[in-house]
Amino acid sequence: MERQEQRLKELAPAVRNMEQLAAQFSDDPERILPEPGPLESAKSYREKKAKPLLAQIVKVLRSLYRAYVELKRKYERLQGDYGRAREGNERLSDRLQETKLENKALRGAVADFERVKRAFGPEEVERAVEDAKRREAQEREQKKAKRRFRRGAR
């Protein structure tokens, strides 16, 4: 999210520059392109005032278009990154819910274990647990030995 915020901060100056350019050319048309003087010919007016202004407008429009295309590309990339970040957050939220349910189930198992210890006595339960662990370890060792024997027979 911090990376996306940083990218948004990078885009802000470009947007401000585009707004400034638009404001610059939204001034009074009389100030940008003055009326021809009383003795000025149409050709002179066109060559000295109209053509330079049109060239400047074309230049500004091209730069605005390039800036627009760049901003659009950055915006689309930012939107994609945001979507991926959002999906990641949703997956994390789902996993958090699963973990909470698992935690609740484990707390229930612990409570049941504590009940069993109170009913049969802590020493008896601990002895039964240790016996079960030993049997499980012996079973694992037997399975490993069988696997080793099968591999050795090949």
Secondary structure, 3 states (H helix, E strand, C coil): CHHHHHHHHHHHHHHHHHHHHHHHCCCCHHHHCCCCCCCCCHHHHHHHHHHHHHHHHHHHHHHHHHHHHHHHHHHHHHHHHHHHHHHHHHHHHHHHHHHHHHHHHHHHHHHHHHHHHHHHCHHHHHHHHHHHHHHHHHHHHHHHHHHHHHHHHC
